[in-house]
Amino acid sequence: MKLLVALSARLSRWVLQVACACLAGLGLIVIYGVVMRYVFNDPPAYVEQVALLLVISVAMFGAAAGVRDAGHIGLDSVVKLLPAKARLSCAVIGDLLIMVFAALLVWGGSTMALSTGHDTIPTLGISEAFRYLPPIIAGALIILFSIEHLLALFTHETSAPPWN
């Protein structure tokens, strides 16, 4: 369990850093696009596509880090009123549902990447499959983080925060 916690904490920290870098890059590319369009009247065609890839990356990697940190939306006020066994059941069901969603994210992203791999993003010249890498990676990480949460529930251990 300690190895899984250490691995998950490190992966979560990395994915959070990638999300932050993508967010910073998104801000820079949007500012660049606006300046080029309105100041120099020469808008670059690739700005929109790069911004879209960065938005997808920020959302997916941020979501993965949020799952590791248990920062997702929950109804804790209702669950806290339940008996201990019911609270445990709610936590297990919640993590299982998150895992199902993440598995669907991996499956759907993989399916889309395979079906669009031969197409290219027009202004970037790279494969359309690159759009689906962040959801696939994030989905796999969410599954790993949910497994860690489930093991922690049954072994009564706690996870280290991602920024340790």
N, C-alpha and C positions, 0 to 999 in steps of 0.2 A: 504494500500500500504506500509506503514512503517513497518508493521509486516512482510510482504513478503520480503522486502528489508533486514531487519535484519536477517530473517531466511536464505535467500539466501546467504548473506555475510558470515554468520557463517558456513553454509554447504560448501560453496566454500573454505573457509579457511581450514576447516577440510579435504576436499578432496585434496587440494593442499599439506597439510602436509602428508597425506597418500601417495600421489604420490612421494613426496620427500623421505619419509621413504623407499618406494619400490625401488626408484632409488639408494639410499644408500645400501639397501640390495642386489640389483642386482650387484652393484660393488663389494661388499664383497663376494658374492657367486661365482662370476666369478673368482675373485682372488684366493679364496679358491680352486676352481676346477682346476685352472691352476697350483697352487703350488702342489696340491695333485697329479696331473698327471705327471708333469715334474720334480719335486723334489723328490717325494716319490714313483713315479711309481705306484700309487694306486688310480686311478680316481674313485671318488664316482659316482654311477649310477644316483643318484637323482639330481645332480647339474643342468643338462640340463632342467629337468622338472620344478624345482623351478625357474630357470632363466626365462623360458618361461612364467610362471605365473606372475612373477614380471614385465616382459616387457609388458605384456597385461595390467597389473594394472597401470603402469606408463603412458602408452599411453592413456588409457581410462580416468583415473582420471585427467591427465594433460589436456586432451581435454575438459573435463567438466569444469575445472577451467578456461580454456582459453575462453570458450563460455561465462561464467559469466563475465569475464573481457573484453569481446568483442575483444579478441586477435586473433581471427581467420582471415584467409586470406580474404581480400576484395579489391575492386577496388575503393577506396575512391577518387582517383584523378578524375575519370570519374564521379562519383556520385556527387561530389562537384560542378560540372559545371551545374548540372540540377537545375530547379526551385524547390522551397521548397516542393510543393506537390509531385513532382516526386521523390525527395529525401526521403520523408516520405513513399511513395509507395515502393521504393526500400528497405528501411529498414524493412518494414512490410513483404514484399515478402521474403527477406533474412531470417528473423526470422521464418517465416512459413516453409520455406524449411529446415531450421535447425531442426525445430520440427518434420517434416516428417522423416528426416534422423534419429533422435533420437528415434522416435516411431518404425521405422524399426529395429533399433539397439536393442531396448527392446524386440520387437516381435521375431526377429531372435535369439537373445540370449536366450530367454525363450524357444523357440521351440527346440533349440539345447540342452539346459540344460535338458529339459524333455526327449528328445530322447536319451541322453547319460548318464542320471543319474544312470543307473544300471551298467555302465562300471566303471572301476577304472583306475586311472593313475598308470601304472605298478610299477614304482619305488617309488611312494609316498604312495600308498594304500588308496588314497582318491578318491571320485567320480569325474568322468570327468566333471560333472556339475559345479565344482568349476572354471573351465576355463571360464565359461560364466557369472559368477557373476559380474566381473568388467564391462563388456559392458552393462549389465542390469542396474546396479546401476548408471553408468555414463549416460546412455540414459535417465533414469528417471530424473536425476539432470539437464541434458541439456534441457529437456522439461520444468522443473520448471524455469530454468534461462531464457529461451526464453520467457516464459509467463511474467516473470518480465520485460524483455526488451520491450515487446509489451505494457504492461500496462504503463511503463515509457514513451513510445513514445506518448501515447494518453493522459496521465495526465501531461506531460511535467515535470516529476520529474526525478531526476538522481539517479543512484544506487551507493551505497557505494562500494569502492574497497574491494576485499576479504581479504586484509591484514590489514584492520582497526580493 
